[in-house]
Amino acid sequence: MAKPSDPKAASNDADVAGGAPEKPVQRRRGVGVHLGLEEAARALLREAGEGLVDPAVIARTVGGERPEGWGPLMQPLRLALVKLAHDGSVIIYRKGTPADPDTFRGLYKVGRGPKFDVWEI
């Protein structure tokens, strides 16, 4: 049996009114990641001015230089950028021309959209 002064025992055995153990906080998967990716995209697009930004650069900003850090962020980043393209905050470019955010495939870059300056995270 754990000692009452043991911090692990206190947190694990914490009782809520009625004697039921406290449930862990449930978090939506990826919410923090999306916000970090959107903030990084905004900062890099602001630096780029009218230029385009490679999504891999955004992922590396958040996940680091090692592929195991930024590689898994590429799909969540794509989803975040598609959402922002629908909002008008960014434009997705494929082969140098604006692409439909719902149907583009392959390599792409992003640039500022008409509502970039009103983009709120």
Secondary structure as GFF3:
##gff-version 3
##sequence-region A 1 121
A	DSSP	alpha_helix	7	12	.	.	.	ID=ss1
A	DSSP	alpha_helix	31	48	.	.	.	ID=ss2
A	DSSP	alpha_helix	55	63	.	.	.	ID=ss3
A	DSSP	alpha_helix	67	70	.	.	.	ID=ss4
A	DSSP	three_ten_helix	71	73	.	.	.	ID=ss5
A	DSSP	alpha_helix	74	87	.	.	.	ID=ss6
A	DSSP	beta_strand	90	94	.	.	.	ID=ss7
A	DSSP	beta_strand	97	98	.	.	.	ID=ss8
A	DSSP	beta_strand	109	112	.	.	.	ID=ss9
A	DSSP	three_ten_helix	116	118	.	.	.	ID=ss10
###
